[in-house]
Amino acid sequence: MLTFMPIAAIGYFYLGNQLDDNIRQTIDRVGGHSWISVTAQTLMTVHIILAVILMINPVNQEAEKLMNIPPSE
């Protein structure tokens, strides 16, 4: 939520009524590679990286259990 809301706010502030369903494609279409497009893509990249870390954590914990690695304190 913290990454998508700034993207939506920047997109609406920059584009107003021209905003389509896909913010990233709309920003690229209207503004090219401006600072707004780079900011939106950076925030989405941060979101994806953090989501992968959270999603792979249970897999790592199960692997540690199978290898009898004690939990850290």
C-alpha positions in Angstrom: 0.0 0.0 0.0 2.8 2.4 0.8 4.3 1.9 -2.6 1.1 2.0 -4.7 -0.5 5.0 -3.2 2.4 7.4 -4.1 2.4 6.0 -7.7 -1.4 6.6 -8.0 -1.1 10.1 -6.5 1.8 11.1 -8.7 0.0 9.7 -11.8 -3.3 11.5 -11.0 -1.5 14.8 -10.2 0.5 14.6 -13.4 -2.2 13.3 -15.8 -5.6 14.2 -14.3 -8.4 13.0 -16.6 -6.0 11.3 -19.1 -5.2 8.6 -16.5 -6.1 5.1 -17.7 -6.3 1.9 -15.7 -2.6 1.1 -16.0 -0.7 4.0 -14.5 2.7 2.9 -15.6 1.8 2.6 -19.3 -0.1 5.9 -19.2 2.9 7.7 -17.7 5.2 6.2 -20.3 2.8 7.1 -23.1 2.2 10.7 -22.1 5.4 11.7 -20.4 8.1 9.5 -21.9 10.9 8.7 -19.5 10.4 11.7 -17.2 11.2 11.8 -13.5 7.7 10.7 -12.7 8.0 7.6 -14.8 11.4 6.8 -13.2 9.9 7.3 -9.7 6.9 5.1 -10.4 9.1 2.3 -11.8 11.5 2.6 -8.9 8.7 2.3 -6.3 7.2 -0.7 -8.2 10.7 -2.4 -8.2 11.1 -1.8 -4.5 7.7 -3.4 -3.9 8.5 -6.5 -6.0 11.9 -7.0 -4.2 10.3 -6.7 -0.8 7.4 -9.0 -1.7 9.8 -11.7 -2.9 11.7 -11.6 0.3 8.5 -12.0 2.3 7.2 -14.8 0.1 10.4 -16.9 0.2 10.8 -16.6 4.0 8.4 -19.6 4.8 10.3 -21.7 2.3 13.6 -20.9 3.9 12.2 -21.7 7.4 11.0 -25.1 6.2 14.3 -25.8 4.6 16.0 -24.9 7.9 13.8 -27.3 9.8 14.5 -30.1 7.4 18.3 -29.6 7.8 18.0 -29.3 11.6 19.4 -25.8 11.7 18.5 -24.2 15.0 16.6 -20.9 14.9 18.7 -17.8 15.6 18.2 -16.0 18.9 
